[in-house]
Amino acid sequence: MSASAKMGANALRGEAELCVAGERLVLRPSFAALVAAEAELGPLFALVERAADGRLALGELAALFWHCVRDRPAALTREDVGEAVVAQGLAAVTPALRVLLGQILQGR
């Protein structure tokens, strides 16, 4: 288990957790992570609107999670994140998505 996972998500920082290949990863919506996600996915407010309308694509969800992984393990791939989302199902990863979208809207 990585040092990041041992520390766990810090709710005060707007962090969430995602389980990938049996390891808990911390998702942290830092400025750098959100800029990278926005560069790939377009404006974050539009992303939030798509999510609210139920139109957030699986690839967009995986991309947002990928960019927000704190202390990303070297062996972790973007495909691993996407496969974990599919394996767990949307209902299981929605709490993490809700935390990230909340931080995008509210800030810290």
ZIGITA-V916805 format. One record per pair of residues at least 6 apart in sequence whose C-alpha atoms are under 8 Angstrom apart, sorted by sequence separation. I is the first residue (numbers start at 1). J is the second residue. D is the distance in Angstrom with one decimal. If there is no record, write none. Layout:
i = <I | I>
j = <J | J>
d = <D | D>
This chain:
i = <9 | 10 | 18 | 19 | 38 | 41 | 50 | 9 | 17 | 18 | 9 | 17 | 18 | 85 | 8 | 17 | 18 | 47 | 16 | 17 | 34 | 15 | 16 | 15 | 16 | 66 | 15 | 14 | 15 | 13 | 14 | 63 | 66 | 8 | 62 | 65 | 8 | 9 | 5 | 8 | 9 | 5 | 41 | 62 | 5 | 62 | 4 | 5 | 1 | 4 | 41 | 1 | 59 | 62 | 58 | 37 | 37 | 34 | 37 | 36 | 65 | 34 | 33 | 34 | 33 | 61 | 27 | 30 | 29 | 28 | 27 | 28 | 27 | 28 | 26 | 27 | 25 | 26 | 25 | 26 | 25 | 48 | 21 | 45 | 20 | 44 | 45 | 20 | 21 | 20 | 19 | 4 | 4 | 27 | 2 | 29 | 28 | 27 | 29 | 18 | 29 | 18 | 17 | 16 | 16 | 15 | 16 | 14 | 15 | 14 | 14 | 14 | 13 | 12>
j = <15 | 16 | 24 | 25 | 44 | 47 | 56 | 16 | 24 | 25 | 17 | 25 | 26 | 93 | 17 | 26 | 27 | 56 | 26 | 27 | 44 | 26 | 27 | 27 | 28 | 78 | 28 | 28 | 29 | 28 | 29 | 78 | 81 | 24 | 78 | 81 | 25 | 26 | 23 | 26 | 27 | 24 | 60 | 81 | 25 | 82 | 25 | 26 | 23 | 26 | 63 | 24 | 82 | 85 | 82 | 63 | 64 | 64 | 67 | 67 | 97 | 67 | 67 | 68 | 68 | 97 | 65 | 68 | 68 | 68 | 68 | 69 | 69 | 70 | 69 | 70 | 69 | 70 | 70 | 71 | 72 | 101 | 80 | 104 | 80 | 104 | 105 | 81 | 84 | 84 | 84 | 70 | 71 | 96 | 73 | 100 | 100 | 100 | 103 | 93 | 104 | 96 | 96 | 96 | 99 | 99 | 100 | 99 | 100 | 100 | 103 | 108 | 108 | 108>
d = <5.1 | 7.4 | 5.6 | 6.0 | 5.8 | 7.5 | 5.1 | 5.4 | 6.2 | 5.2 | 6.0 | 5.5 | 6.5 | 6.6 | 7.5 | 4.6 | 7.1 | 7.1 | 5.8 | 5.7 | 8.0 | 6.6 | 5.1 | 5.4 | 6.8 | 6.1 | 4.6 | 6.7 | 6.9 | 7.4 | 7.0 | 7.6 | 6.6 | 7.9 | 7.6 | 7.4 | 8.0 | 5.5 | 7.3 | 6.4 | 7.4 | 5.4 | 6.8 | 6.2 | 5.6 | 5.1 | 7.1 | 6.4 | 6.5 | 6.7 | 7.9 | 8.0 | 7.4 | 7.1 | 7.9 | 6.9 | 5.7 | 7.9 | 5.9 | 6.6 | 8.0 | 7.2 | 5.1 | 7.3 | 5.2 | 7.7 | 6.7 | 7.1 | 5.3 | 5.1 | 4.9 | 6.2 | 4.5 | 5.7 | 5.8 | 5.6 | 6.6 | 5.5 | 7.3 | 7.9 | 7.9 | 6.3 | 7.5 | 7.8 | 6.8 | 7.3 | 7.6 | 6.3 | 7.1 | 5.4 | 7.1 | 7.2 | 6.2 | 7.9 | 7.6 | 6.3 | 7.7 | 8.0 | 7.1 | 7.1 | 7.7 | 6.9 | 6.3 | 5.2 | 6.4 | 7.1 | 7.3 | 6.4 | 7.3 | 6.9 | 6.0 | 7.1 | 6.7 | 7.9>
